[in-house]
Amino acid sequence: MTTDAVLANRPFTLHRFPLEQKNRSLQAWDAADEYLLEHISEDYSDVRKILVLNDSFGALSCALSVIYQHDDQLPAIHFVNDSFVSTAACKYNLSENQLPDTHISFLDSLDALPHDIDLVILKIPKNAGYLQHQLAKLSHLPADIPVVAAGKAKEIHTSTLKSFNHFIYEPKTSLAVKKSRLIFSKTTNKPVACKFPVSWSLEKTEMTITNHANVFSRDSLDIGARFFFNYLPAGKKALNIIDLGCGNGVIGLQTLNRMPNAKVTFVDESAMAVASARQNVADNLPTRLSDSQFVHNDCLTDFTPNSADLVLCNPPFHQAQAITDHIAWQMFLQAKYTLRNGGELRIIGNRHLDYQDKLQRLFGNCKVLGNNKKFTVLSVIKRS
């Protein structure tokens, strides 16, 4: 994997997370990062306080720490990200480049933004609703703070520019360089409301599901979860259950509803997902909050071994724009480590992903509980 980057004419060693992923050709930075850093290092020389949104693996934060270091004083950087993995990657890459993290405040996607800022840097997220959420928060900042955004040219649409114009200031765009483009805008201190979080009724129930902007299947029940509902556990056993990659928590929520003596831990690497899951339990099953835990984490990293009876999972098959199975594989490995002997991992996946073969090799068994044209539900048992 290429780890040696040159950003704003300065060398860095940068790693993409998780470190154990199989596809080592994926980089921890892209052409949009390069273009953005080259521009701001030339045009914004007096910056001392920087707000950085959506720095996927810390490439921007590492480079900014060096670009804006004056007389051994590092700039104040506010790193805002929804992703637990992105935050961990940033801290790791700072250390790899002999940079401290004491000058960086790490904020999640729902934290209040600082107002004492000289420059806002924003990597355009793939999720347009999440961009609107972030621009709405920027609309509350003091007027005339420069905002420089970057992304792949093909993913900056007319609707993207309309969002900037609606929430902050009429944007201008750069020429495309290496298939990347910059957007220039500024804050106005004219707060604009955002439609998120959104809520909708969960079909065939009296429950209302609330979703923050960056949650998977934000606007309706996804078809995978709908099919998985047919294969969720029920009964009076006092099981310790994990909803792994919980999203808005509908799988764990339905499990709590069907199992009055169970305890469910909701885990996701998205801060917005964990917050949505917590709200959905509080709104729909408030008496079960004491039976629930909500964990913002990289899968089951650092979970206690042999502590769970059942892990339920609808694993993702992508990380940002990269299609990959390494997250699913990490989930399967860590589930095996976390389950008690005799414990079960129950998953739903797209049929073409061939999880059955992977699980058979890892656990030595795999049972098909059900399938349709698109999905299959699989069960494996941990055996000593």
N, C-alpha and C positions, 0 to 999 in steps of 0.2 A: 504494500500500500504506500502511495506517495504521502509523506508526512512533512516534507520540506517545502514551505511556502515563502514567497517573497511578496510582502504586502507593503505598499507605499515605500518601496525600495529597501525594506528591512527584512531580514531573514527570521523565520519562525519555524518551530517544530510543532505540528498540530495533529491531533488524533481525533478521529471520529468515534463516537460512542454508540453502543457498547464496544469495548476493546475486543471482546471475544467473537464478534461477528465474523462470518465466513468470507464475505465479499470485501476483501481488503483493498480493492481498487477504488472504493468510494472515498472522496476527500472530505475533510472537515471545513473546507471553504469553497467558494465558487467565484466565477467571474464577476458577479454582482458585488461581492465583498471587495474584490480588487479594484473595481471601478469606483465604488463609493469611497474607499480609503484614499485612493489617488486624488480624487476631487477635493475631499474635505481637508486633506493635509496641505493643499495649495491655497484654498479659499477661506479657511476658518482657522487662522493662526493663533488667535487670542483665547481660544476656548479653554475653560478650566472645569466646567461642570456639564457632564454629558448624560443624557438619558438614552439608553440603548434598548430597543424593543426587538425581540425575536432573533437574537444572536444564537444560531442553532448549536454551535459547539465551542463558542468562545473566541473564534478567530477575530472578530471585530474588537472585543474587549481587550484581547492581548495586544493587538496592533495599536489601539487607541492609548493604551497605557504607555507605550513607548513614544508614539508620535507626540503626545501632549505632555511628556515629562520635561519639566523645566527646573534646572538647578536642584536636581535630585528630588523634586517634588512631583508626585504622581497626580494626575487629574482625579477628580471625584467622578466616579462612574456609577450610574444606577442601572443595573442589569435587570430587565423585566422579561420574564418568560413563563409560559404556562407549563413547560415541560420539566419534570424532575431530571430527566436524562441530560437535557441541555445545560441545566445549571451545574450538574456534576461534571460534565465535559468541560465547561468553562473553568471551573476550579482546577481541574486536572491539567488543562493546557496552560494555565497561568503558572502552575508549579513547574511544568516541563520547560518553560521558558524563563525560569528563575525570576518570576514576577510574583510579588505578594498579592493577596486578595483583600488586604486591609483597606484599600482605597475604593473598594467596590461594595455597594450595598445590593444584595440579592433580593429581588422582589418577585412575587408570583403575579399572575395575571389579574387577580382581584384586589391586590393591594392598592392603596391610594398612591398617586404619583407625586413626587416632589415638585415643588413649584419654582425653586431656585435653580434654574437650568439655563445654560448658554446655548445648547444645541441638542436637538432631538434627531437620533438616527433610527431608522425603521427598516427592517427587512420585510418586504411584502409577504404576508402569510398566504398560504393557498386558500384558506377559508375566508371568503369575502365577508361573512358575518363577523368573524373575529377581527378583521381589519376595521369594520365599522365600530365595533366595541372599543377598539384602541383609539381610533380617531375621535370618538365621542369623549373619551377621557382626556385626550389632548386639548379638546375644546375648552376645558376648564382651566388650562394653564394661562399665565400672564401673556399678554399680546406680544407679537413680533419675535417670538423665539423661532429661529430657523428650523425647519423640518426637512431633512434629506432622507428620502426613501430609495430603496434599490430592490430590483428583482429581475427575473428573466423577462425579456421583452415580450415574449409570446403570452405571458401571464399578466401583463399590465394592460387591461382592457379599458374601453370607454367607461364602463361602470366603475372601475377602480378610480379613475380621475374624478368621476362624479361624486364618489364618496369623500374624497379629499375636499372638493369644493363645498359639499354639503356641511361637513363637520368642522373644517378649519378655514382654509383660504384657497382661492383658485390656484391650481397647480400648474407648473410648467414642467416639461419633460426634456431630457437630454437626447442627443443622438444615441443610437444603439451601438454598443461596443461589445464585441464578443457575445452577441446575442443577449446582452443585458442593458438595462436602461435605468436612469435615475429620475426621480420625481422631486421637484423643489416646491415647497410650500412654507407656511408659517402659521403660528398660533394667532388667535384673534381675541381670546378672552371673551367669547360669546358662547356660553355653554349650550350645547345641543343635546337633546335627549336621544337615547338609543333604545331600540325596541327589545333588547335583550336584558334579562333572560326571558325566554318564551315558555308558555305552558300549553298543554293540550290534554285531553281526556284519554286515558288508557282504555282501549277498546275492551269490551266485555267485563269491565270493572267500574267501580265508582271512584277510582283513583285519578288524580290529576298529576301529570308529570311535568316538572319544571327543568329547563335546560339552559345553562349558560352558553355563550356564543361559540365556544370552541369544542363543544361536545359532539361526538359522533352521533349521527342520526338525530340531530337537534330538533327537527320540526315534526317528526312522526316516529312511530315504532318501526325499527328496522326489521326487514323480513327474516333475517337470521334469528333475532330474538323471538319473533313471533313463533317460529317453528320450534325453537328451543323450549318455549313454554310447555310444550307437550311432553317434555322429558325431564322436567324439574322434579326434585324429590318432594315427598309429602310424608306426613306422619308425625308421631309424637316423640321420636328419638331426640335425645339432647346432643346433637352433633355440633362440632365446631366446623363451620363452613366458610370458605373463602370465595368471594366473587372477584375473580382475577381479571383485570382489565375491565372494571365495572362500568365504565361510561356513566350514564345517568342513573345507574343502579337498578334498572327494572328487573334484572335477573335475581339479584339478591333480595329485592323488595318482594317479588312474588314468592321467593323461597321462604322468607320470614312469614308471609301470610299463610303459607301452607304448613309450616312447621312451628308450632307454638313454643316448643322448648329448645329450638336451635339458636345458636349465636352465629352471626354473619359478620365477616370482615370484608369491607369493600376496599379494593386496592386499584389505583390507577396512577399512571405517571403524569396525567393532566390534572392540574390544580382545579380547573373548572369542572372536570368530571367528578372529582371527589366532593367538591362543594355541592354539585347538583345531586349526587347520591344522598348526601347528608340531608339536604332539604327535602328530597322526595320521601325519605323515611319519616322525617319530622312531620311532614304535611299529611301523610297517608296512614302511617302506623306509629303515631307518637309514643304509644306505650311500649314500643319495641326498640326505642333508641338505646335503652340500657343494654339491649342484647346486640348492639351494633358497634363496630369500630370502623373508622374511616381513615385510610392510610394513603398518603401521597408518597409514592415510592417507585423505584425501578423494579417492576415485577415483584418477586418475592425475595429480593436481596435482603439479607440479614434477618429473615424470619427464623423463628425457632424451629429446629429440625424435629420431625416426628410430633408435630403439634396440631395437625388438621385431620379431620375425618373425611372431608370432601372438598375438592376444588372444582368450581364451575367456571368455564372459560369460553369466550368467543374471541379467539386470538386474532390480532390484526395481521395483515400480510403486506404492510408497507410501513416505511418510516419517512415522513415528509413525502417527497416525490419519488423516493426509491422503493421499488417493489422488492421485497426480501422476506425470507422466512426465518431470519435469525431471531426475531422477537418471539415468534411462536415457539421456536426450539428452546430459547431461554426459559419461557414459561413452563414448558414440559419438564425440563431438567430441574428447575427450582420447585415445581410442584411435587416431583418425586422426592426431593430432599425434605420438603415440608410435611408431606403426608405421613401419618402413622402406618405401620405395617397393617395391611388390610384396608387402608384408606383408598379412596377412589378419586381419580381425575375424570371429569365428564366434560366433553367439549362439543362445540358445534363448529363446523368449518365448511368452506366451499369444497365440493366433491373433487374438483380438479387439483386440489393442493396435496392430495395423497398423505394426509396426516396419519392414516391407518398404518402405513408401513413404518413411519417414524416411531409411532407409539408402540408398535409391536416390538421393534428393536430395542427400545428403551426400557419397556416394562415387562417384556416377555409375554404379553397377552394384550388383546384388544377385541372388544365386542362392539358390533354395530347395533345401536339401540333403535335407529330409525333413519330414514333418508327420504328425500324427494328429488326432483330433477336438479336442484341447485345445491342443497346442503346435505350433510351427513352428521349424525350425532353419534359420538364414540365414547366408550367407557373403558378405562383401564384400571387395574387394581395393583397397588404396591404390595409386593410379596417379598419376604425376607430371603 
